[in-house]
Amino acid sequence: MKTLFKVLSAVLFVMLLVSCSETDEVQDNRIEQIYENRSNESKPNPSLLEDNLISVERIGKDHRISKEIRDELNRYGIPSASYDLSSVNRFRFNYSRCNLYSLQANSDGERFILYEYDGQYLLMQAKLETVSDTIRLFELHTADGVLCYSMEVSESNLLGTIVIGDNPALNAFRESVSEQIERKRVLKGTKADYCRQEASWSACFECSLEYCASKWYCSAAISIYPMEFLAGFAASCIGASPDAMA
């Protein structure tokens, strides 16, 4: 009887340890500030990155946002082994109401990019690869494999040949966001400046590229966050129209 009692006691003790271990597991649900510059929040400039980056934040893998991103990736049949959910960063720019999320793909030179507005996501795949001794090629596709745009980047981070695709998913997302902004009247009465006043996403995109092509600060921005900056061109023009709000 004593032996049986000792065995039962040992089993209960082990079960208690396991239970406590599971209960005490630390959840990574923090949002950690990496960079912040609130001084430029209401002062958009004509370039994409001339002091237009408001903040960069790391999103914990157990945070609600990371779970939404995981669900979005699952929706497209992308297995969890293809990405690192602990690498999610959120980028906020003062030229767009969309958030840009970036996370590492388990393939060299690739990242998953998600544009988000009010809980609505658009999943993209970004790739930056070396094509010659002096040139890298950046490509951005929607999850269905359709090209949004590609551009060459020199070793000094200047932009070269650019190809712009007609992407139905991006166009639909832009139109949806534009309608929501108009309906909610975000910053009512405040007109968007510069390239966002163009009639379409592609016209805004070309305007932004033309302005940025020769600017030293665009080159500097590419060197810091290359894939996120290059993917940010699309985000900057979501919601663009002659009547667009800032």
VENNOR-V214220 format. One record per residue. PHI is phi in whole degrees, -180 to 180 (* if undefined). BURIAL is I if it has 9 or more other C-alpha atoms within 8 Angstrom, else O. D_LAST is the distance of its C-alpha to the last C-alpha in Angstrom with 2 decimals. Layout:
# VENNOR-V214220
phi=PHI burial=BURIAL d_last=D_LAST
phi=PHI burial=BURIAL d_last=D_LAST
This chain:
# VENNOR-V214220
phi=* burial=O d_last=78.56
phi=-62 burial=O d_last=77.43
phi=-63 burial=O d_last=76.20
phi=-62 burial=O d_last=74.22
phi=-63 burial=O d_last=72.73
phi=-65 burial=O d_last=71.65
phi=-63 burial=O d_last=70.06
phi=-63 burial=O d_last=68.13
phi=-64 burial=O d_last=67.03
phi=-64 burial=O d_last=65.80
phi=-63 burial=O d_last=63.84
phi=-62 burial=O d_last=62.22
phi=-64 burial=O d_last=61.36
phi=-64 burial=O d_last=59.65
phi=-62 burial=O d_last=57.70
phi=-65 burial=O d_last=56.58
phi=-63 burial=O d_last=55.42
phi=-63 burial=O d_last=53.42
phi=-61 burial=O d_last=51.86
phi=-65 burial=O d_last=50.89
phi=-63 burial=O d_last=49.49
phi=-68 burial=O d_last=47.22
phi=-69 burial=O d_last=46.17
phi=-87 burial=O d_last=45.50
phi=-61 burial=O d_last=43.38
phi=-77 burial=O d_last=40.27
phi=-90 burial=O d_last=37.01
phi=-92 burial=O d_last=34.20
phi=-116 burial=I d_last=31.34
phi=-87 burial=O d_last=29.71
phi=-114 burial=I d_last=26.27
phi=-106 burial=O d_last=27.13
phi=-74 burial=I d_last=24.90
phi=-103 burial=O d_last=25.38
phi=-149 burial=O d_last=22.79
phi=-152 burial=I d_last=20.38
phi=-148 burial=I d_last=18.52
phi=-75 burial=O d_last=16.55
phi=-65 burial=O d_last=16.75
phi=-103 burial=I d_last=13.73
phi=-60 burial=I d_last=11.45
phi=-114 burial=O d_last=9.31
phi=-129 burial=O d_last=10.20
phi=-67 burial=I d_last=8.63
phi=-109 burial=I d_last=11.42
phi=-67 burial=I d_last=12.20
phi=-87 burial=I d_last=14.34
phi=-77 burial=I d_last=13.88
phi=-130 burial=I d_last=16.04
phi=-81 burial=I d_last=16.60
phi=63 burial=O d_last=16.40
phi=-102 burial=I d_last=13.26
phi=-82 burial=I d_last=15.33
phi=-84 burial=I d_last=15.06
phi=-160 burial=I d_last=17.99
phi=-128 burial=I d_last=20.62
phi=-132 burial=I d_last=22.72
phi=-91 burial=I d_last=25.89
phi=-103 burial=I d_last=26.24
phi=-59 burial=I d_last=29.88
phi=-66 burial=I d_last=31.58
phi=-100 burial=I d_last=32.58
phi=-71 burial=I d_last=29.20
phi=-53 burial=O d_last=27.78
phi=-64 burial=O d_last=24.89
phi=-63 burial=I d_last=27.52
phi=-68 burial=I d_last=29.55
phi=-65 burial=O d_last=26.71
phi=-65 burial=I d_last=26.29
phi=-60 burial=I d_last=30.07
phi=-63 burial=O d_last=30.15
phi=-66 burial=I d_last=27.61
phi=-65 burial=I d_last=29.81
phi=-63 burial=I d_last=32.88
phi=-61 burial=O d_last=31.52
phi=-98 burial=O d_last=31.71
phi=73 burial=O d_last=35.14
phi=-90 burial=O d_last=34.30
phi=-69 burial=O d_last=37.03
phi=-63 burial=O d_last=36.43
phi=-71 burial=O d_last=38.65
phi=-90 burial=I d_last=36.04
phi=-151 burial=I d_last=33.50
phi=-113 burial=I d_last=33.46
phi=-69 burial=I d_last=31.63
phi=-82 burial=O d_last=32.22
phi=-106 burial=I d_last=29.95
phi=-70 burial=I d_last=26.57
phi=-120 burial=I d_last=23.81
phi=-110 burial=I d_last=20.20
phi=-112 burial=I d_last=17.57
phi=-118 burial=I d_last=14.23
phi=-119 burial=I d_last=11.76
phi=-87 burial=I d_last=8.90
phi=-101 burial=I d_last=7.18
phi=-145 burial=I d_last=7.57
phi=-84 burial=O d_last=8.23
phi=-87 burial=I d_last=11.60
phi=-86 burial=I d_last=14.54
phi=-115 burial=I d_last=16.99
phi=-108 burial=I d_last=20.65
phi=-132 burial=I d_last=23.53
phi=-145 burial=I d_last=27.24
phi=-73 burial=I d_last=30.39
phi=-88 burial=I d_last=32.32
phi=-86 burial=I d_last=36.08
phi=-136 burial=O d_last=36.28
phi=-59 burial=O d_last=36.11
phi=76 burial=O d_last=33.00
phi=-127 burial=I d_last=31.00
phi=-143 burial=I d_last=28.26
phi=-93 burial=I d_last=26.59
phi=-119 burial=I d_last=22.79
phi=-127 burial=I d_last=20.91
phi=-93 burial=I d_last=17.27
phi=-138 burial=I d_last=16.66
phi=-138 burial=I d_last=14.38
phi=53 burial=O d_last=16.11
phi=84 burial=O d_last=19.50
phi=-99 burial=O d_last=19.17
phi=-115 burial=I d_last=20.20
phi=-128 burial=I d_last=20.61
phi=-89 burial=I d_last=23.52
phi=-128 burial=I d_last=23.92
phi=-123 burial=I d_last=26.81
phi=-110 burial=I d_last=26.43
phi=-140 burial=I d_last=29.46
phi=-130 burial=I d_last=30.23
phi=-131 burial=O d_last=33.81
phi=-81 burial=O d_last=36.02
phi=-112 burial=O d_last=37.36
phi=-158 burial=O d_last=39.31
phi=-64 burial=O d_last=40.34
phi=-123 burial=O d_last=37.26
phi=-127 burial=I d_last=34.62
phi=-113 burial=I d_last=32.65
phi=-114 burial=I d_last=30.99
phi=-103 burial=I d_last=27.78
phi=-130 burial=I d_last=27.34
phi=-127 burial=I d_last=24.79
phi=-122 burial=I d_last=26.05
phi=-76 burial=I d_last=25.16
phi=-61 burial=I d_last=27.91
phi=-84 burial=O d_last=29.86
phi=89 burial=O d_last=30.43
phi=-82 burial=I d_last=28.43
phi=-70 burial=I d_last=26.90
phi=-90 burial=I d_last=23.17
phi=-167 burial=I d_last=23.87
phi=-136 burial=I d_last=26.32
phi=-154 burial=I d_last=26.55
phi=-85 burial=I d_last=29.30
phi=-127 burial=I d_last=28.94
phi=-77 burial=I d_last=31.66
phi=-65 burial=O d_last=33.62
phi=-97 burial=O d_last=31.66
phi=67 burial=I d_last=28.35
phi=-95 burial=I d_last=27.44
phi=-85 burial=I d_last=26.10
phi=-116 burial=O d_last=28.66
phi=-60 burial=O d_last=29.19
phi=-126 burial=I d_last=26.29
phi=-121 burial=O d_last=26.77
phi=-110 burial=I d_last=24.00
phi=-94 burial=O d_last=25.17
phi=-95 burial=O d_last=24.36
phi=-107 burial=I d_last=23.62
phi=-60 burial=O d_last=23.85
phi=-66 burial=O d_last=22.79
phi=-65 burial=I d_last=19.54
phi=-61 burial=I d_last=18.87
phi=-66 burial=O d_last=19.76
phi=-64 burial=I d_last=17.53
phi=-59 burial=I d_last=14.46
phi=-65 burial=I d_last=15.50
phi=-64 burial=O d_last=16.18
phi=-64 burial=I d_last=12.87
phi=-59 burial=I d_last=11.16
phi=-65 burial=O d_last=13.84
phi=-66 burial=O d_last=13.48
phi=-64 burial=I d_last=9.84
phi=-64 burial=I d_last=10.96
phi=-68 burial=O d_last=14.15
phi=-85 burial=O d_last=13.04
phi=56 burial=O d_last=10.45
phi=-63 burial=O d_last=8.31
phi=53 burial=O d_last=7.02
phi=-52 burial=O d_last=8.94
phi=86 burial=O d_last=9.06
phi=-99 burial=O d_last=6.01
phi=-75 burial=O d_last=5.41
phi=-72 burial=I d_last=3.72
phi=-103 burial=I d_last=6.79
phi=61 burial=O d_last=9.92
phi=-66 burial=I d_last=10.92
phi=-70 burial=I d_last=8.05
phi=-85 burial=I d_last=9.32
phi=-67 burial=I d_last=12.61
phi=-74 burial=I d_last=14.51
phi=-149 burial=O d_last=15.04
phi=-62 burial=I d_last=14.64
phi=-65 burial=O d_last=17.72
phi=-66 burial=I d_last=16.75
phi=-62 burial=I d_last=13.49
phi=-61 burial=I d_last=15.82
phi=-64 burial=O d_last=18.46
phi=-62 burial=I d_last=16.30
phi=-63 burial=I d_last=15.20
phi=-66 burial=I d_last=18.86
phi=-62 burial=O d_last=20.21
phi=-69 burial=I d_last=18.31
phi=-83 burial=I d_last=19.20
phi=-54 burial=I d_last=22.75
phi=-108 burial=O d_last=24.55
phi=-93 burial=O d_last=22.71
phi=-67 burial=O d_last=24.80
phi=-73 burial=O d_last=22.07
phi=-67 burial=I d_last=21.14
phi=-61 burial=I d_last=24.84
phi=-65 burial=I d_last=25.00
phi=-65 burial=I d_last=22.23
phi=-62 burial=I d_last=24.10
phi=-70 burial=O d_last=27.24
phi=-86 burial=O d_last=25.88
phi=-128 burial=O d_last=24.12
phi=-58 burial=I d_last=25.03
phi=-74 burial=I d_last=24.39
phi=-69 burial=I d_last=21.24
phi=-65 burial=I d_last=19.70
phi=-66 burial=I d_last=20.86
phi=-72 burial=I d_last=19.64
phi=-67 burial=I d_last=16.17
phi=-58 burial=I d_last=15.80
phi=-66 burial=O d_last=15.59
phi=-62 burial=I d_last=13.06
phi=-64 burial=I d_last=10.64
phi=-110 burial=I d_last=10.85
phi=-69 burial=I d_last=11.08
phi=96 burial=I d_last=9.10
phi=-69 burial=I d_last=9.20
phi=-174 burial=I d_last=10.60
phi=-57 burial=O d_last=11.28
phi=-105 burial=O d_last=9.65
phi=-63 burial=I d_last=6.52
phi=-89 burial=I d_last=3.77
phi=-67 burial=I d_last=0.00
